[in-house]
Amino acid sequence: MSCLTDVGDGIACTETCTDEVRKINSMINQGKRRTSTSGFIYLLSGAALLLVNIFILKRFDPFLSVFGGVLFLLGLYSVIMNRVRLGKKPLDQF
């Protein structure tokens, strides 16, 4: 008699813990999707700050340049690492 149940991404006790393991797996998957979304938001925010600095202000503002560059690089890193973690090639579908 086996007391373990395969729940997809984990193993749980037969009746008592399967719902908890499914909830944990659901939270992990939601976190992965949110990480991907936040990476794109950082990327777009950084690009917007850099473009505002160049085209709208038409002068070099050190704060906007550094902050925009950091956000852009952080977003790029986040997007690439999320794609690698999900098993996709980093730049195959951009």
N, CA, C and O atoms as a CHARMM CRD file, in Angstrom:
* protein
*
  376
    1    1 MET  N      0.83400  -1.18100   0.00000 PROA 1      0.00000
    2    1 MET  CA     0.00000   0.00000   0.00000 PROA 1      0.00000
    3    1 MET  C      0.88100   1.24700   0.00000 PROA 1      0.00000
    4    1 MET  O      1.72600   1.41300   0.87900 PROA 1      0.00000
    5    2 SER  N      0.68800   2.10100  -0.96200 PROA 2      0.00000
    6    2 SER  CA     1.49900   3.30200  -1.09800 PROA 2      0.00000
    7    2 SER  C      0.75800   4.50200  -0.51600 PROA 2      0.00000
    8    2 SER  O     -0.44600   4.66300  -0.71400 PROA 2      0.00000
    9    3 CYS  N      1.48400   5.32100   0.19100 PROA 3      0.00000
   10    3 CYS  CA     0.84900   6.50900   0.77200 PROA 3      0.00000
   11    3 CYS  C      1.22400   7.77700   0.02100 PROA 3      0.00000
   12    3 CYS  O      0.94100   8.87500   0.50000 PROA 3      0.00000
   13    4 LEU  N      1.85700   7.65500  -1.15000 PROA 4      0.00000
   14    4 LEU  CA     2.27600   8.82100  -1.92000 PROA 4      0.00000
   15    4 LEU  C      1.44100   8.97900  -3.17600 PROA 4      0.00000
   16    4 LEU  O      1.01600   7.99400  -3.78000 PROA 4      0.00000
   17    5 THR  N      1.20900  10.22500  -3.56700 PROA 5      0.00000
   18    5 THR  CA     0.47400  10.53300  -4.78500 PROA 5      0.00000
   19    5 THR  C      1.29700  11.51800  -5.60200 PROA 5      0.00000
   20    5 THR  O      1.77700  12.52300  -5.07800 PROA 5      0.00000
   21    6 ASP  N      1.45800  11.22300  -6.88500 PROA 6      0.00000
   22    6 ASP  CA     2.16200  12.13400  -7.78700 PROA 6      0.00000
   23    6 ASP  C      1.20800  13.25700  -8.17000 PROA 6      0.00000
   24    6 ASP  O      0.11400  13.00100  -8.67500 PROA 6      0.00000
   25    7 VAL  N      1.62000  14.50300  -7.93100 PROA 7      0.00000
   26    7 VAL  CA     0.76400  15.65900  -8.18700 PROA 7      0.00000
   27    7 VAL  C      1.29700  16.48500  -9.35600 PROA 7      0.00000
   28    7 VAL  O      0.92800  17.65100  -9.49300 PROA 7      0.00000
   29    8 GLY  N      2.13100  15.93100 -10.17800 PROA 8      0.00000
   30    8 GLY  CA     2.69600  16.66500 -11.31300 PROA 8      0.00000
   31    8 GLY  C      4.09100  17.13600 -11.00400 PROA 8      0.00000
   32    8 GLY  O      5.06600  16.48100 -11.37200 PROA 8      0.00000
   33    9 ASP  N      4.20200  18.26900 -10.32800 PROA 9      0.00000
   34    9 ASP  CA     5.51000  18.81800  -9.97600 PROA 9      0.00000
   35    9 ASP  C      5.91900  18.47700  -8.55900 PROA 9      0.00000
   36    9 ASP  O      6.82900  19.10100  -8.01400 PROA 9      0.00000
   37   10 GLY  N      5.27400  17.51200  -7.95800 PROA 10     0.00000
   38   10 GLY  CA     5.61300  17.15200  -6.59000 PROA 10     0.00000
   39   10 GLY  C      4.93800  15.86600  -6.17700 PROA 10     0.00000
   40   10 GLY  O      4.16000  15.28000  -6.93000 PROA 10     0.00000
   41   11 ILE  N      5.24400  15.44600  -4.98800 PROA 11     0.00000
   42   11 ILE  CA     4.65700  14.24000  -4.41300 PROA 11     0.00000
   43   11 ILE  C      4.01100  14.63500  -3.09800 PROA 11     0.00000
   44   11 ILE  O      4.57000  15.42200  -2.33400 PROA 11     0.00000
   45   12 ALA  N      2.83200  14.08700  -2.83400 PROA 12     0.00000
   46   12 ALA  CA     2.10800  14.42600  -1.61400 PROA 12     0.00000
   47   12 ALA  C      1.52700  13.16800  -0.99900 PROA 12     0.00000
   48   12 ALA  O      1.43300  12.12300  -1.64200 PROA 12     0.00000
   49   13 CYS  N      1.13900  13.29400   0.26400 PROA 13     0.00000
   50   13 CYS  CA     0.40500  12.22100   0.91500 PROA 13     0.00000
   51   13 CYS  C     -0.92000  12.03900   0.18700 PROA 13     0.00000
   52   13 CYS  O     -1.42600  12.98200  -0.42100 PROA 13     0.00000
   53   14 THR  N     -1.46600  10.87900   0.24100 PROA 14     0.00000
   54   14 THR  CA    -2.62000  10.53000  -0.57500 PROA 14     0.00000
   55   14 THR  C     -3.76400  11.52500  -0.50000 PROA 14     0.00000
   56   14 THR  O     -4.07700  12.14800  -1.51500 PROA 14     0.00000
   57   15 GLU  N     -4.39300  11.70400   0.62600 PROA 15     0.00000
   58   15 GLU  CA    -5.57400  12.55300   0.68900 PROA 15     0.00000
   59   15 GLU  C     -5.32600  13.88300   1.39200 PROA 15     0.00000
   60   15 GLU  O     -6.00400  14.86800   1.10000 PROA 15     0.00000
   61   16 THR  N     -4.39300  13.92500   2.28600 PROA 16     0.00000
   62   16 THR  CA    -4.29000  15.09000   3.15500 PROA 16     0.00000
   63   16 THR  C     -3.53500  16.26600   2.55100 PROA 16     0.00000
   64   16 THR  O     -3.87100  17.41500   2.83900 PROA 16     0.00000
   65   17 CYS  N     -2.54700  16.02200   1.74100 PROA 17     0.00000
   66   17 CYS  CA    -1.65800  17.10600   1.30900 PROA 17     0.00000
   67   17 CYS  C     -1.72900  17.43800  -0.17600 PROA 17     0.00000
   68   17 CYS  O     -1.05700  18.37600  -0.60700 PROA 17     0.00000
   69   18 THR  N     -2.49200  16.73200  -0.96600 PROA 18     0.00000
   70   18 THR  CA    -2.47900  16.97600  -2.41000 PROA 18     0.00000
   71   18 THR  C     -2.96600  18.38100  -2.76300 PROA 18     0.00000
   72   18 THR  O     -2.41200  19.01700  -3.65900 PROA 18     0.00000
   73   19 ASP  N     -3.98700  18.87000  -2.07600 PROA 19     0.00000
   74   19 ASP  CA    -4.47000  20.22600  -2.35800 PROA 19     0.00000
   75   19 ASP  C     -3.41600  21.27100  -2.01800 PROA 19     0.00000
   76   19 ASP  O     -3.26000  22.25100  -2.74600 PROA 19     0.00000
   77   20 GLU  N     -2.69400  21.07300  -0.92500 PROA 20     0.00000
   78   20 GLU  CA    -1.64600  22.02800  -0.54000 PROA 20     0.00000
   79   20 GLU  C     -0.52000  22.04600  -1.55900 PROA 20     0.00000
   80   20 GLU  O     -0.01300  23.11600  -1.89800 PROA 20     0.00000
   81   21 VAL  N     -0.11800  20.87700  -2.05400 PROA 21     0.00000
   82   21 VAL  CA     0.95100  20.81700  -3.05600 PROA 21     0.00000
   83   21 VAL  C      0.49400  21.47000  -4.35100 PROA 21     0.00000
   84   21 VAL  O      1.28400  22.15900  -4.99600 PROA 21     0.00000
   85   22 ARG  N     -0.75300  21.27500  -4.74600 PROA 22     0.00000
   86   22 ARG  CA    -1.26700  21.93000  -5.95700 PROA 22     0.00000
   87   22 ARG  C     -1.30000  23.44900  -5.79000 PROA 22     0.00000
   88   22 ARG  O     -0.99300  24.17800  -6.73300 PROA 22     0.00000
   89   23 LYS  N     -1.66700  23.93300  -4.61300 PROA 23     0.00000
   90   23 LYS  CA    -1.67800  25.37200  -4.35500 PROA 23     0.00000
   91   23 LYS  C     -0.26500  25.94500  -4.41000 PROA 23     0.00000
   92   23 LYS  O     -0.05300  27.02100  -4.96900 PROA 23     0.00000
   93   24 ILE  N      0.69700  25.23600  -3.83700 PROA 24     0.00000
   94   24 ILE  CA     2.09100  25.69400  -3.87900 PROA 24     0.00000
   95   24 ILE  C      2.59900  25.73500  -5.31200 PROA 24     0.00000
   96   24 ILE  O      3.25600  26.69800  -5.70700 PROA 24     0.00000
   97   25 ASN  N      2.30100  24.69400  -6.10000 PROA 25     0.00000
   98   25 ASN  CA     2.70000  24.68000  -7.50900 PROA 25     0.00000
   99   25 ASN  C      2.05700  25.83500  -8.26600 PROA 25     0.00000
  100   25 ASN  O      2.69800  26.44100  -9.12500 PROA 25     0.00000
  101   26 SER  N      0.80900  26.14400  -7.96200 PROA 26     0.00000
  102   26 SER  CA     0.12500  27.26100  -8.60600 PROA 26     0.00000
  103   26 SER  C      0.79400  28.59400  -8.26300 PROA 26     0.00000
  104   26 SER  O      0.95900  29.44900  -9.13400 PROA 26     0.00000
  105   27 MET  N      1.17700  28.77000  -7.00100 PROA 27     0.00000
  106   27 MET  CA     1.85900  30.00600  -6.60000 PROA 27     0.00000
  107   27 MET  C      3.21000  30.13800  -7.28700 PROA 27     0.00000
  108   27 MET  O      3.59000  31.23900  -7.68600 PROA 27     0.00000
  109   28 ILE  N      3.93800  29.04700  -7.43000 PROA 28     0.00000
  110   28 ILE  CA     5.23800  29.07700  -8.10200 PROA 28     0.00000
  111   28 ILE  C      5.06000  29.47800  -9.56100 PROA 28     0.00000
  112   28 ILE  O      5.81400  30.30600 -10.07100 PROA 28     0.00000
  113   29 ASN  N      4.06700  28.89700 -10.24100 PROA 29     0.00000
  114   29 ASN  CA     3.82900  29.23000 -11.65000 PROA 29     0.00000
  115   29 ASN  C      3.39000  30.68000 -11.81700 PROA 29     0.00000
  116   29 ASN  O      3.79000  31.33300 -12.78100 PROA 29     0.00000
  117   30 GLN  N      2.57400  31.19600 -10.89700 PROA 30     0.00000
  118   30 GLN  CA     2.17900  32.60400 -10.96100 PROA 30     0.00000
  119   30 GLN  C      3.38400  33.51400 -10.76200 PROA 30     0.00000
  120   30 GLN  O      3.49100  34.55500 -11.41200 PROA 30     0.00000
  121   31 GLY  N      4.28400  33.13300  -9.87500 PROA 31     0.00000
  122   31 GLY  CA     5.49600  33.91800  -9.64600 PROA 31     0.00000
  123   31 GLY  C      6.38100  33.97200 -10.87700 PROA 31     0.00000
  124   31 GLY  O      6.98500  35.00600 -11.16400 PROA 31     0.00000
  125   32 LYS  N      6.46400  32.86900 -11.60700 PROA 32     0.00000
  126   32 LYS  CA     7.26000  32.84800 -12.83600 PROA 32     0.00000
  127   32 LYS  C      6.67200  33.78900 -13.87600 PROA 32     0.00000
  128   32 LYS  O      7.41400  34.50000 -14.55400 PROA 32     0.00000
  129   33 ARG  N      5.34700  33.80200 -14.01200 PROA 33     0.00000
  130   33 ARG  CA     4.71400  34.69700 -14.98400 PROA 33     0.00000
  131   33 ARG  C      4.88800  36.15200 -14.57800 PROA 33     0.00000
  132   33 ARG  O      5.11900  37.00700 -15.43400 PROA 33     0.00000
  133   34 ARG  N      4.78200  36.44600 -13.29100 PROA 34     0.00000
  134   34 ARG  CA     4.93400  37.83300 -12.84000 PROA 34     0.00000
  135   34 ARG  C      6.35700  38.32300 -13.00200 PROA 34     0.00000
  136   34 ARG  O      6.57500  39.49900 -13.29100 PROA 34     0.00000
  137   35 THR  N      7.32800  37.44500 -12.82100 PROA 35     0.00000
  138   35 THR  CA     8.72100  37.82900 -13.03400 PROA 35     0.00000
  139   35 THR  C      8.93900  38.23200 -14.48200 PROA 35     0.00000
  140   35 THR  O      9.64200  39.20200 -14.76200 PROA 35     0.00000
  141   36 SER  N      8.34500  37.49600 -15.39200 PROA 36     0.00000
  142   36 SER  CA     8.46800  37.82800 -16.80500 PROA 36     0.00000
  143   36 SER  C      7.83900  39.18200 -17.10300 PROA 36     0.00000
  144   36 SER  O      8.41900  39.98400 -17.83500 PROA 36     0.00000
  145   37 THR  N      6.67000  39.44400 -16.55200 PROA 37     0.00000
  146   37 THR  CA     5.98800  40.71200 -16.77900 PROA 37     0.00000
  147   37 THR  C      6.77000  41.87400 -16.18800 PROA 37     0.00000
  148   37 THR  O      6.87900  42.92400 -16.82100 PROA 37     0.00000
  149   38 SER  N      7.31200  41.71200 -15.00000 PROA 38     0.00000
  150   38 SER  CA     8.05900  42.80200 -14.38500 PROA 38     0.00000
  151   38 SER  C      9.33400  43.10300 -15.16600 PROA 38     0.00000
  152   38 SER  O      9.75800  44.25700 -15.22500 PROA 38     0.00000
  153   39 GLY  N      9.94400  42.10000 -15.75700 PROA 39     0.00000
  154   39 GLY  CA    11.11800  42.33700 -16.58700 PROA 39     0.00000
  155   39 GLY  C     10.80500  43.22700 -17.77500 PROA 39     0.00000
  156   39 GLY  O     11.57500  44.12900 -18.10300 PROA 39     0.00000
  157   40 PHE  N      9.66600  42.97100 -18.42300 PROA 40     0.00000
  158   40 PHE  CA     9.26700  43.81400 -19.54700 PROA 40     0.00000
  159   40 PHE  C      8.93000  45.22800 -19.08500 PROA 40     0.00000
  160   40 PHE  O      9.20500  46.19200 -19.79900 PROA 40     0.00000
  161   41 ILE  N      8.34300  45.36400 -17.90800 PROA 41     0.00000
  162   41 ILE  CA     8.02300  46.69800 -17.39100 PROA 41     0.00000
  163   41 ILE  C      9.30500  47.47800 -17.11000 PROA 41     0.00000
  164   41 ILE  O      9.38400  48.66200 -17.44000 PROA 41     0.00000
  165   42 TYR  N     10.31100  46.83800 -16.50800 PROA 42     0.00000
  166   42 TYR  CA    11.60000  47.50200 -16.28100 PROA 42     0.00000
  167   42 TYR  C     12.23500  47.90400 -17.60800 PROA 42     0.00000
  168   42 TYR  O     12.75600  49.01100 -17.75100 PROA 42     0.00000
  169   43 LEU  N     12.18600  46.99900 -18.56600 PROA 43     0.00000
  170   43 LEU  CA    12.78200  47.26300 -19.87300 PROA 43     0.00000
  171   43 LEU  C     12.12000  48.46700 -20.54100 PROA 43     0.00000
  172   43 LEU  O     12.81100  49.35500 -21.04100 PROA 43     0.00000
  173   44 LEU  N     10.80300  48.50200 -20.55200 PROA 44     0.00000
  174   44 LEU  CA    10.08600  49.60900 -21.18000 PROA 44     0.00000
  175   44 LEU  C     10.26400  50.91800 -20.40500 PROA 44     0.00000
  176   44 LEU  O     10.37700  51.98300 -21.01200 PROA 44     0.00000
  177   45 SER  N     10.28900  50.84800 -19.08400 PROA 45     0.00000
  178   45 SER  CA    10.48100  52.06700 -18.28300 PROA 45     0.00000
  179   45 SER  C     11.86300  52.65900 -18.51900 PROA 45     0.00000
  180   45 SER  O     12.00300  53.87300 -18.67200 PROA 45     0.00000
  181   46 GLY  N     12.87000  51.81800 -18.54900 PROA 46     0.00000
  182   46 GLY  CA    14.22200  52.30600 -18.81000 PROA 46     0.00000
  183   46 GLY  C     14.34800  52.91600 -20.18700 PROA 46     0.00000
  184   46 GLY  O     14.96200  53.97000 -20.35000 PROA 46     0.00000
  185   47 ALA  N     13.76700  52.25400 -21.18800 PROA 47     0.00000
  186   47 ALA  CA    13.81500  52.79300 -22.54800 PROA 47     0.00000
  187   47 ALA  C     13.07000  54.12900 -22.62100 PROA 47     0.00000
  188   47 ALA  O     13.52100  55.05500 -23.29500 PROA 47     0.00000
  189   48 ALA  N     11.94000  54.23000 -21.93400 PROA 48     0.00000
  190   48 ALA  CA    11.17600  55.48100 -21.94600 PROA 48     0.00000
  191   48 ALA  C     11.97600  56.61100 -21.31300 PROA 48     0.00000
  192   48 ALA  O     12.00300  57.72100 -21.84600 PROA 48     0.00000
  193   49 LEU  N     12.62900  56.34400 -20.18300 PROA 49     0.00000
  194   49 LEU  CA    13.43500  57.39200 -19.54500 PROA 49     0.00000
  195   49 LEU  C     14.58900  57.83100 -20.43700 PROA 49     0.00000
  196   49 LEU  O     14.88300  59.02400 -20.52600 PROA 49     0.00000
  197   50 LEU  N     15.24300  56.88600 -21.09500 PROA 50     0.00000
  198   50 LEU  CA    16.34200  57.25100 -21.98500 PROA 50     0.00000
  199   50 LEU  C     15.84100  58.05300 -23.18400 PROA 50     0.00000
  200   50 LEU  O     16.48000  59.02200 -23.59300 PROA 50     0.00000
  201   51 LEU  N     14.70600  57.65500 -23.74400 PROA 51     0.00000
  202   51 LEU  CA    14.16700  58.38600 -24.89100 PROA 51     0.00000
  203   51 LEU  C     13.68700  59.77500 -24.50000 PROA 51     0.00000
  204   51 LEU  O     13.86000  60.72100 -25.26900 PROA 51     0.00000
  205   52 VAL  N     13.09100  59.92100 -23.32800 PROA 52     0.00000
  206   52 VAL  CA    12.68000  61.24400 -22.84900 PROA 52     0.00000
  207   52 VAL  C     13.90300  62.13600 -22.68700 PROA 52     0.00000
  208   52 VAL  O     13.88100  63.31000 -23.05600 PROA 52     0.00000
  209   53 ASN  N     14.96300  61.57000 -22.13400 PROA 53     0.00000
  210   53 ASN  CA    16.19700  62.33600 -21.92500 PROA 53     0.00000
  211   53 ASN  C     16.78800  62.80700 -23.25200 PROA 53     0.00000
  212   53 ASN  O     17.29300  63.92500 -23.34600 PROA 53     0.00000
  213   54 ILE  N     16.72600  61.97000 -24.26300 PROA 54     0.00000
  214   54 ILE  CA    17.35300  62.30600 -25.53900 PROA 54     0.00000
  215   54 ILE  C     16.46100  63.20000 -26.39500 PROA 54     0.00000
  216   54 ILE  O     16.91600  64.22600 -26.90100 PROA 54     0.00000
  217   55 PHE  N     15.18600  62.81700 -26.56000 PROA 55     0.00000
  218   55 PHE  CA    14.34300  63.48200 -27.55400 PROA 55     0.00000
  219   55 PHE  C     13.47400  64.60500 -27.00200 PROA 55     0.00000
  220   55 PHE  O     13.19300  65.56300 -27.72200 PROA 55     0.00000
  221   56 ILE  N     13.04600  64.51700 -25.76800 PROA 56     0.00000
  222   56 ILE  CA    12.15700  65.55200 -25.24400 PROA 56     0.00000
  223   56 ILE  C     12.94500  66.64200 -24.51800 PROA 56     0.00000
  224   56 ILE  O     12.74900  67.82900 -24.78100 PROA 56     0.00000
  225   57 LEU  N     13.83500  66.24300 -23.60600 PROA 57     0.00000
  226   57 LEU  CA    14.62600  67.24700 -22.88600 PROA 57     0.00000
  227   57 LEU  C     15.73100  67.82700 -23.74400 PROA 57     0.00000
  228   57 LEU  O     16.11700  68.98200 -23.56400 PROA 57     0.00000
  229   58 LYS  N     16.24300  67.03800 -24.67300 PROA 58     0.00000
  230   58 LYS  CA    17.30800  67.43200 -25.59900 PROA 58     0.00000
  231   58 LYS  C     18.54200  67.95000 -24.87100 PROA 58     0.00000
  232   58 LYS  O     19.23300  68.85300 -25.34200 PROA 58     0.00000
  233   59 ARG  N     18.79700  67.35800 -23.71900 PROA 59     0.00000
  234   59 ARG  CA    20.02800  67.65600 -22.98800 PROA 59     0.00000
  235   59 ARG  C     20.38600  66.42600 -22.17000 PROA 59     0.00000
  236   59 ARG  O     19.57500  65.51300 -22.01700 PROA 59     0.00000
  237   60 PHE  N     21.57600  66.40900 -21.65800 PROA 60     0.00000
  238   60 PHE  CA    22.03600  65.27700 -20.87100 PROA 60     0.00000
  239   60 PHE  C     21.69000  65.50300 -19.40700 PROA 60     0.00000
  240   60 PHE  O     22.25600  66.38100 -18.75500 PROA 60     0.00000
  241   61 ASP  N     20.77300  64.71900 -18.90100 PROA 61     0.00000
  242   61 ASP  CA    20.43500  64.74100 -17.48400 PROA 61     0.00000
  243   61 ASP  C     21.04100  63.48600 -16.86400 PROA 61     0.00000
  244   61 ASP  O     20.59500  62.38000 -17.17200 PROA 61     0.00000
  245   62 PRO  N     22.04200  63.62700 -16.00100 PROA 62     0.00000
  246   62 PRO  CA    22.73400  62.44600 -15.46700 PROA 62     0.00000
  247   62 PRO  C     21.80600  61.49300 -14.70700 PROA 62     0.00000
  248   62 PRO  O     21.94500  60.27500 -14.81800 PROA 62     0.00000
  249   63 PHE  N     20.86400  62.04000 -13.94000 PROA 63     0.00000
  250   63 PHE  CA    19.98400  61.16400 -13.16400 PROA 63     0.00000
  251   63 PHE  C     19.11800  60.30800 -14.07700 PROA 63     0.00000
  252   63 PHE  O     19.03400  59.09300 -13.89800 PROA 63     0.00000
  253   64 LEU  N     18.46700  60.94300 -15.06600 PROA 64     0.00000
  254   64 LEU  CA    17.61900  60.18300 -15.98000 PROA 64     0.00000
  255   64 LEU  C     18.41700  59.18700 -16.80400 PROA 64     0.00000
  256   64 LEU  O     17.94700  58.08300 -17.08100 PROA 64     0.00000
  257   65 SER  N     19.61200  59.57500 -17.19300 PROA 65     0.00000
  258   65 SER  CA    20.43700  58.67200 -17.99500 PROA 65     0.00000
  259   65 SER  C     20.86200  57.44600 -17.20100 PROA 65     0.00000
  260   65 SER  O     20.74400  56.31800 -17.68000 PROA 65     0.00000
  261   66 VAL  N     21.35300  57.66500 -15.99300 PROA 66     0.00000
  262   66 VAL  CA    21.81700  56.53700 -15.17600 PROA 66     0.00000
  263   66 VAL  C     20.63700  55.67200 -14.73700 PROA 66     0.00000
  264   66 VAL  O     20.69400  54.44600 -14.84000 PROA 66     0.00000
  265   67 PHE  N     19.57200  56.30100 -14.25000 PROA 67     0.00000
  266   67 PHE  CA    18.41800  55.55000 -13.77700 PROA 67     0.00000
  267   67 PHE  C     17.75100  54.78700 -14.92700 PROA 67     0.00000
  268   67 PHE  O     17.38100  53.62400 -14.76300 PROA 67     0.00000
  269   68 GLY  N     17.59700  55.42600 -16.07500 PROA 68     0.00000
  270   68 GLY  CA    17.02900  54.76000 -17.24300 PROA 68     0.00000
  271   68 GLY  C     17.90000  53.61200 -17.73100 PROA 68     0.00000
  272   68 GLY  O     17.39500  52.55200 -18.10100 PROA 68     0.00000
  273   69 GLY  N     19.21100  53.83100 -17.73000 PROA 69     0.00000
  274   69 GLY  CA    20.12100  52.76600 -18.14800 PROA 69     0.00000
  275   69 GLY  C     20.09100  51.57600 -17.20900 PROA 69     0.00000
  276   69 GLY  O     20.11300  50.42700 -17.65100 PROA 69     0.00000
  277   70 VAL  N     20.04000  51.85100 -15.90400 PROA 70     0.00000
  278   70 VAL  CA    19.98000  50.75800 -14.92000 PROA 70     0.00000
  279   70 VAL  C     18.67600  49.98300 -15.07200 PROA 70     0.00000
  280   70 VAL  O     18.68600  48.75200 -15.06300 PROA 70     0.00000
  281   71 LEU  N     17.55200  50.68800 -15.21100 PROA 71     0.00000
  282   71 LEU  CA    16.26700  50.00600 -15.40600 PROA 71     0.00000
  283   71 LEU  C     16.25900  49.17700 -16.68500 PROA 71     0.00000
  284   71 LEU  O     15.76300  48.05100 -16.69600 PROA 71     0.00000
  285   72 PHE  N     16.80600  49.73300 -17.75700 PROA 72     0.00000
  286   72 PHE  CA    16.84300  49.01600 -19.02800 PROA 72     0.00000
  287   72 PHE  C     17.68400  47.74700 -18.90800 PROA 72     0.00000
  288   72 PHE  O     17.26800  46.68100 -19.36000 PROA 72     0.00000
  289   73 LEU  N     18.86300  47.86000 -18.30400 PROA 73     0.00000
  290   73 LEU  CA    19.72300  46.68200 -18.15500 PROA 73     0.00000
  291   73 LEU  C     19.12200  45.64600 -17.20400 PROA 73     0.00000
  292   73 LEU  O     19.22800  44.44400 -17.44600 PROA 73     0.00000
  293   74 LEU  N     18.49800  46.10700 -16.13500 PROA 74     0.00000
  294   74 LEU  CA    17.83500  45.19100 -15.21900 PROA 74     0.00000
  295   74 LEU  C     16.68900  44.46000 -15.91100 PROA 74     0.00000
  296   74 LEU  O     16.51100  43.25800 -15.71500 PROA 74     0.00000
  297   75 GLY  N     15.92300  45.16900 -16.70600 PROA 75     0.00000
  298   75 GLY  CA    14.84100  44.54000 -17.45100 PROA 75     0.00000
  299   75 GLY  C     15.33800  43.55100 -18.47300 PROA 75     0.00000
  300   75 GLY  O     14.77100  42.47000 -18.62400 PROA 75     0.00000
  301   76 LEU  N     16.39800  43.91100 -19.17900 PROA 76     0.00000
  302   76 LEU  CA    16.98100  43.01100 -20.16800 PROA 76     0.00000
  303   76 LEU  C     17.49900  41.74600 -19.50000 PROA 76     0.00000
  304   76 LEU  O     17.27300  40.64200 -19.99400 PROA 76     0.00000
  305   77 TYR  N     18.19200  41.90200 -18.38200 PROA 77     0.00000
  306   77 TYR  CA    18.69600  40.75300 -17.63000 PROA 77     0.00000
  307   77 TYR  C     17.54400  39.87100 -17.15000 PROA 77     0.00000
  308   77 TYR  O     17.61300  38.64600 -17.25100 PROA 77     0.00000
  309   78 SER  N     16.49200  40.49200 -16.63200 PROA 78     0.00000
  310   78 SER  CA    15.35700  39.74200 -16.11200 PROA 78     0.00000
  311   78 SER  C     14.64700  38.96700 -17.21800 PROA 78     0.00000
  312   78 SER  O     14.28300  37.80800 -17.02000 PROA 78     0.00000
  313   79 VAL  N     14.44700  39.58400 -18.36500 PROA 79     0.00000
  314   79 VAL  CA    13.77400  38.91100 -19.47300 PROA 79     0.00000
  315   79 VAL  C     14.60400  37.73600 -19.97300 PROA 79     0.00000
  316   79 VAL  O     14.06800  36.65100 -20.20300 PROA 79     0.00000
  317   80 ILE  N     15.89900  37.94200 -20.14200 PROA 80     0.00000
  318   80 ILE  CA    16.75800  36.86800 -20.64300 PROA 80     0.00000
  319   80 ILE  C     16.84100  35.73100 -19.63700 PROA 80     0.00000
  320   80 ILE  O     16.73200  34.56600 -20.02000 PROA 80     0.00000
  321   81 MET  N     17.02900  36.04000 -18.36200 PROA 81     0.00000
  322   81 MET  CA    17.14400  34.97800 -17.35600 PROA 81     0.00000
  323   81 MET  C     15.83200  34.21900 -17.19600 PROA 81     0.00000
  324   81 MET  O     15.84900  33.01200 -16.95100 PROA 81     0.00000
  325   82 ASN  N     14.70700  34.89300 -17.32900 PROA 82     0.00000
  326   82 ASN  CA    13.42900  34.20500 -17.23600 PROA 82     0.00000
  327   82 ASN  C     13.24100  33.24300 -18.40100 PROA 82     0.00000
  328   82 ASN  O     12.72700  32.13900 -18.22100 PROA 82     0.00000
  329   83 ARG  N     13.65100  33.65400 -19.58400 PROA 83     0.00000
  330   83 ARG  CA    13.53200  32.77000 -20.75000 PROA 83     0.00000
  331   83 ARG  C     14.46700  31.57900 -20.61800 PROA 83     0.00000
  332   83 ARG  O     14.10000  30.46600 -20.99400 PROA 83     0.00000
  333   84 VAL  N     15.65600  31.78800 -20.09500 PROA 84     0.00000
  334   84 VAL  CA    16.59700  30.67900 -19.89300 PROA 84     0.00000
  335   84 VAL  C     16.04000  29.71400 -18.85100 PROA 84     0.00000
  336   84 VAL  O     16.12800  28.49700 -19.01300 PROA 84     0.00000
  337   85 ARG  N     15.46800  30.26300 -17.78500 PROA 85     0.00000
  338   85 ARG  CA    14.92100  29.42900 -16.72300 PROA 85     0.00000
  339   85 ARG  C     13.73900  28.59400 -17.20900 PROA 85     0.00000
  340   85 ARG  O     13.54000  27.47300 -16.74100 PROA 85     0.00000
  341   86 LEU  N     12.96000  29.12800 -18.13600 PROA 86     0.00000
  342   86 LEU  CA    11.82600  28.39500 -18.67100 PROA 86     0.00000
  343   86 LEU  C     12.23400  27.41800 -19.76700 PROA 86     0.00000
  344   86 LEU  O     11.38200  26.72200 -20.32000 PROA 86     0.00000
  345   87 GLY  N     13.51300  27.35500 -20.08700 PROA 87     0.00000
  346   87 GLY  CA    14.00100  26.39400 -21.06500 PROA 87     0.00000
  347   87 GLY  C     13.96000  26.86900 -22.49800 PROA 87     0.00000
  348   87 GLY  O     14.15400  26.06800 -23.41200 PROA 87     0.00000
  349   88 LYS  N     13.71600  28.13600 -22.72300 PROA 88     0.00000
  350   88 LYS  CA    13.70200  28.67400 -24.07700 PROA 88     0.00000
  351   88 LYS  C     15.05200  29.31000 -24.36100 PROA 88     0.00000
  352   88 LYS  O     15.77200  29.70600 -23.44500 PROA 88     0.00000
  353   89 LYS  N     15.38200  29.40200 -25.62700 PROA 89     0.00000
  354   89 LYS  CA    16.59000  30.12200 -25.99200 PROA 89     0.00000
  355   89 LYS  C     16.36100  31.60200 -25.70300 PROA 89     0.00000
  356   89 LYS  O     15.24700  32.09100 -25.89500 PROA 89     0.00000
  357   90 PRO  N     17.37900  32.32900 -25.24800 PROA 90     0.00000
  358   90 PRO  CA    17.18000  33.70600 -24.80800 PROA 90     0.00000
  359   90 PRO  C     16.60700  34.65300 -25.84600 PROA 90     0.00000
  360   90 PRO  O     15.78100  35.49800 -25.50000 PROA 90     0.00000
  361   91 LEU  N     17.00600  34.54700 -27.09000 PROA 91     0.00000
  362   91 LEU  CA    16.59900  35.55800 -28.06500 PROA 91     0.00000
  363   91 LEU  C     15.88900  34.95600 -29.26300 PROA 91     0.00000
  364   91 LEU  O     15.95100  35.53100 -30.35000 PROA 91     0.00000
  365   92 ASP  N     15.20500  33.80500 -29.10900 PROA 92     0.00000
  366   92 ASP  CA    14.63900  33.13600 -30.27000 PROA 92     0.00000
  367   92 ASP  C     13.29900  33.69600 -30.72700 PROA 92     0.00000
  368   92 ASP  O     12.93800  33.50700 -31.88900 PROA 92     0.00000
  369   93 GLN  N     12.55000  34.37200 -29.87000 PROA 93     0.00000
  370   93 GLN  CA    11.23700  34.83800 -30.29500 PROA 93     0.00000
  371   93 GLN  C     11.02600  36.32800 -30.05400 PROA 93     0.00000
  372   93 GLN  O      9.89400  36.75400 -29.82400 PROA 93     0.00000
  373   94 PHE  N     12.07200  37.11900 -30.10200 PROA 94     0.00000
  374   94 PHE  CA    11.90900  38.56200 -29.94000 PROA 94     0.00000
  375   94 PHE  C     11.62200  39.19800 -31.25600 PROA 94     0.00000
  376   94 PHE  O     11.45200  40.41500 -31.33000 PROA 94     0.00000
